[in-house]
Amino acid sequence: MAAASAPITMKEALTLPSIGINPQFITFTHVTMESEKYICVRETSPQNSVVIIDMSMPMQPLRRPITADSALMNPNSRILALKAQLQGTNQDHLQIFNIELKAKIKSYQMPEQIVFWKWITPKMLGLVTQTSVYHWSIEGDSEPVKMFDRTANMANNQIINYRCDPSEKWLVLIGIAPGSSERPQLVKGNMQLFSVDQQRSQALEAHAASFAQFKLPGNENPSILISFATKTLNAGQITSKLHVIELGAQPGKPSFTKKQADLFFPPDFADDFPVAMQISQKYSLIYVITKLGLLFVYDLETASAVYRNRISPDPIFLTAEASSVGGFYAVNRRGQVLLATVNEQTIVPFVSGQLNNLELAVNLAKRGNLPGAEQLVVQRFQELFAQTKYKEAAELAAESPQGLLRTPDTVAKFQSVPVQAGQTPPLLQYFGTLLTRGKLNAFESLELSRLVVNQNKKNLLENWLAEDKLECSEELGDLVKTVDNDLAEFDKILIYSKQVGYTPDYLFLLQTILRSDPQGAVNFALMMSQMEGGCPVDYNTITDLFLQRNLIREATAFLLDVLKPNLPEHAHLQTKVLEINLVTFPNVADAILANGMFSHYDRPRIAQLCEKAGLYMRALQHYTELPDIKRVIVNTHAIEPQSLVEFFGTLSREWALECMKDLLLVNLRGNLQIIVQAAKEYCEQLGVDACIKLFEQFKSYEGLYFFLGSYLSSSEDPDIHFKYIEAAAKTGQIKEVERVTRESNFYDPEKTKNFLMEAKLPDARPLINVCDRFGFVPDLTHYLYTSNMLRYIEGYVQKVNPGNAPLVVGQLLDDECPEDFIKGLILSVRSLLPVEPLVDECEKRNRLRLLTQFLEHLVSEGSQDVHVHNALGKIIIDSNNNPEHFLTTNPYYDSRVVGKYCEKRDPTLAVVAYRRGQCDEELINVTNKNSLFKLQARYVVERMDGDLWENVLNPENVYRRQLIDQVVSTALPESKSPEQVSAAVKAFMTADLPHELIELLEKIVLQNSAFIGEVAVEAQLYEEAFAIFKKFNLNVQAVNVLLDNIRSIERAVEFAFRVEEDAVWSQVAKAQLREGLVSDAIESFIRADDVTQFLDVIRAAEDANVYHDLVRYLLMVRQKAKEPKVDSELIYAYAKIDRLSEIEEFILMPNVANLQNVGDRLYDEALYEAAKIIFAFISNWAKLAITLVKLRQFQGAVDAARKANSSKTWKEVCFACVDAEEFRLAQICGLNIIIQVDDLEEVSEYYQNRGCFNELISLMESGLGLERAHMGIFTELGVLYARYRPEKLMEHIKLFSTRLNIPKLIRACDEQQHWKELTYLYIQYDEFDNAATTIMNHSPEAWDHMQFKDVAVKVANVELYYKAVHFYLQEHPDLINDFLNVLALRVDHTRVVDIMRKAGHLHLVKPYMVAVQSNNVAAVNEALNGIYVEEEDYERLRESIDMHDSFDQIGLAQKIEKHELLEMRRVAAYIYKKAGRWKQSIALSKKDNLYKDAMETASQSGDRELAEELLVYFIEKGKKECFASCLFVCYDLIRPDIALELAWMNNMIDFAFPYLLQFIREYTGKVDELVKDKIESLIEVKAKEKEEKDVIAQQNMYAQLLPLALPAPPMSGMGGVPGMGGFAPPPGMGGMGMPPMPPFGMPPMGSSY
């Protein structure tokens, strides 16, 4: 189809990329278009801006740097709504701004995230969250109001639209969701329709929806319609539909019939779906737009398809209504903004020609006033007229497109129609229709007025003129004057004058109107101002006229209207209107100035008046001299602060600073906020330094603080940062000082530190920040200590920087702080302290001992820090607290550091430290320096290091001789190690010292027998070594030779008996233990009285199972050591040898055994009797209970469990009792378990797994009476009944239905097939659908008629109704009527009748159909009528036909018109009569000789021809009586001449005579009435004339009494007003319907007017 002939025109209004929009931002989430006025584009990173496109000037977009998640422009005004998510939360922050005023209107923090929002009206935002929908008004301070919750079908949907109808009573939410698994590419659409009045939602499937208003004939108020488009997949078939339905039909008024139509998608668009719908109110067309760019156009009234085409090759994601042109805008992914409009020239021809839908073409032409249907409209009008359907013809003419039929011909046509008695004349019907539609044209106005004037209904004319229903004309004026001169209104004068070319005295007219109707005078003046050729009266003169009468408001209204062009020549008038209002109504003047409509008035003059009127802001805007501005600006109490701030932006830098100074000088405190705001706003123009100096000049630290606060983040000037800190400190903004000192990197630290110290703030945190960050810790500490701010010292060290604690401690020591405080400070930080610098600080000041407690604490916590141990060593050395022990046993200190510390204090301690660290060089030096050669000799011998020997035996060593002497005399003789001797000998040989070597060897042999023994052992001379050791009473070494070398335990035992030394026995015992001789080893240990190896002994004894010996050993050990292990093992050993009495005695005595562990061990090893003793003693009832269970002492176990009162214990005892079939005790336990919900199921399963069903049921039944009985017990018992005792199930359910977990019991009943109980549970759980299904599927058990009726009325799935009908039909046909009567309000009666008809049992439901026939359903009526016909029940049939008309009347009549029963044929005739088929009805009546029926039918038809034909028929048949009767029955239809002619010609004049008498009587009465009316009207005319003559006579009398100098009083018809003064009417007034008059007095008597 050519684009030119297409009914819809598409054009590209704009492309978004052409105005700089990046294609990546052309998406549904970035682009919004709320109306045809604006498009809003949100640009994200990196731009972060919002672009506003005004469609009236699209190439000039407004771009603002705004970061937001969504932006919406108001549909009507320049108001922007923004939404942004708060970081780290699910909350959204909403803001609304007026872009023109640059002001925020409202803001709100939404507690939940908004997934979609939209302007639903110009004053209302719709907010959609994951769960609910809110409305937020932009007026007032109201918060969002929740409207409704989202229904289940909207869950997990992407919301794409939200709308409300014009009345805001209906709301619709649209969402889309992923398609079904069967066809995932077809997106599913969901819709939620909500009624505000009913507070109810309805869930439907739809992809797009829209509201519309449509006015139905006979309905005053428009109906609310909703149209929605769906595309669904059912059973593999795709169905696409458009629906149009009425919402909230008005009762008693015509309602809109639901319409639906198919959406035909081409094969290539099978997965396409609607994304938007727009409805044109102008043309009543529905536009459906799909994602892939298809456009469907439908008629709103009929849902008829008008047009389909693809309008975009790219996907469309956004549309908006273009209400001004009756179309819509669409935005696609390419960024095209397409405008679709109706092609007014082609759409009507397209619909009538291409679619061949003439009715729709006519309707479209009428609704949209469109061309193209002229011929159709004229043809239709003529058809209606020919059918005497004058009302319909009048409506068509009134609505005819472009006034096609509103012509004089149409009026003449209606005038030509004869008026029927008792009926409204067609011409009046026509005019009445026109008046309801709008205004009449000149010809129509004249003709209607003639009718009204003839009837003397003046009030109708007044009303129509007031409502502007009539078009004025000269002819109309002349006609109206004959009725009432007052109707010649002044506002029609100008129109009339223009039409007739007359120029009246406008000034006089204006003055005249002014006296009686000031507002009318304004309107008249405005009309004059709009006249072609300009206003005939000067604006200034008009204004003065208003002002002379003090009509300020009227003068203002006039001037504001005429001065709108803002022309330079109107400067005086602009000044004038402002002057008069500034003096009288300043608020009006303020509003005028605010609109900015004038720019040529006298600004200085207005400025002075504004100042006098108190409009100081306006005065400031108009003054141009600095002294004036300074004088006015100080009135800040009467100036809006924001306006004043903006005013500063209009001043030069110097003037602005001068004004600021004046404001601060006048009222520093009151004006400071304004000055700060102005300084912040215009700091770049004013200069930051100048602003700072201004505040400093007035010593306004508060102003400085607020000003610099806004500038600080963008400045790196150290001076500004320091001044801000200074101002904040002096204004008490300590938190801000603390923040800046902590975060800023630009202030001068030294300067800031000194200031803060001088300021002596109560909060030291700012100073702490500065000193900590820039290394002023000692200064900080000194300040805080001297200021007695010890709390901040603690806070700094503990929370801010523990690493600087050493510096703090050092300064405190310098300040002679008490040691207790320092110690407490150190201990409070503990392990966070760096130890090394702390020790250094204390050591410098010789105060190391201060750290003793701290260091010991660190050591106790397991610290291995070398610095900790170094410091502790130094302290121990200084305090001489057994330093040798520390130096030899501590493995963590640094030997060199500690050794060096000892050298000056005690060299021997230094030697110990160096020896421990093998610091050879340091040890040699210190021993040489302090002549400690004996210690040096011992160290060298012990080291056995060749290099060390070489070093000390070097000939250059001046101390060599002293060392050798000590080696020979002391070190080597003391040595027990052959290796050491060997190394020394080797060193002496290497150093070539033979003499010294010989001396050494002699010393060793003569004095060191032990050494010789060791040498013998090395030489494997074991017997000799044993003999040597034995000889020298070295018994331990001797027995070691026997054990380790000779390996003879027997000899060792024998030797031990001989010497009887504990040490010897101890060595023997260890050897025996190693060899596995446990009993012998224990005996030896006892003899040795050695308890050191008790752990090994215990382990070995347990392995060897020699618990009797172990008892003896442990009893010996207990005498020497109090070890928990020993006591615990002793108890265990007693248990192993079954000495339970000893256990009882032992645990009663003092002991340190770990009884709990022992008890657990005994229990684990099945020593239950012993474990019972232990657990009973320590009151571990839980363990005791399970131990007694093992001993099968169940009663005791229950008692113990009762004391333990633990769920786990109860379960263990219970299960054990069940296994032992001790069910009484098990029940006791079970009652304590089942009250715990979590354990109930475990107990039940345990019983059931062991087949103890009866016992379990008994337990549960007992549990019902417990105080803590819960739902789980009742439910579990119900499940058990269902499984094992079904006969008790129903009783249980009915008794405890409110305490059951019904879903769980439902599953159990379903599994066990207890259908009756299952039905009852479904009913209790409000699952009526499932209840009904269960009853029908298992009716032998579950069905009960009364119960099923109650269930059926509550089901939600309507399909179950019809399934139930089938069910009753098959199983209980005798009760089906009773059942259907219950469902009468819910079922589709047509469907029920179809079911019964298909089943062949329609007669079965006759009572039901009779009961529901009042609904007038066609299927029911036809079914019943059919039954009546079959039953030949003509009375019921006739009654049915009379009362219910919804059935195929003609079909029924044709069916029974040949029935063998007369009454049936009579009913057929009756039906034809009701259907308006008069001829067929009469023919059928005549055929059956039912002449009375025939006559009544003819009379009711109103058809004269039928009545006269019936007369002829009676004459032909010779039915004279019927002829006479017909004349009376059809009296109104039969013409008298025809009746008389037929009677005369057929010799029946006697039978026509009664009719003739009646006719003559009627017409005589009519003539009498007419004569009477005529006489009365003549009397009224004469009375009226007499009354008028009396009035004239009185007026003449009044005129004769008045002085000649006064004007005459107003005359009827002049329209004058009292008080007109000496104004004489201008010559030629007669042209306005009045004769010329002399200047004074009345016209000469007898003149006409």
Disulfide bonds with the S-S distance in Angstrom:
none
